[in-house]
């Protein structure tokens, strides 16, 4: 599943970035800590549902849905 499908309050583990993601966007994700194995959770959703704030490494980062769709995750156990 991708990050944009993650419901509020559910933790997930980042599995990677989609193939074909532009190099600049991929590097931005890495710089922000979106690396394989990182735990991420939806922190807050804006009133219009875009962007969404995610909690990763004790930091809140907002992403547009368009970008969140590029991040592949699996539900944490």
Secondary structure as UniProt FT lines:
FT   HELIX           3..5
FT   STRAND          11..17
FT   TURN            19..20
FT   HELIX           23..31
FT   TURN            32..33
FT   TURN            36..37
FT   STRAND          39..45
FT   TURN            47..48
FT   STRAND          52..56
FT   TURN            57..58
FT   STRAND          59..63
FT   HELIX           65..68
FT   TURN            69..70
FT   STRAND          71..75
//
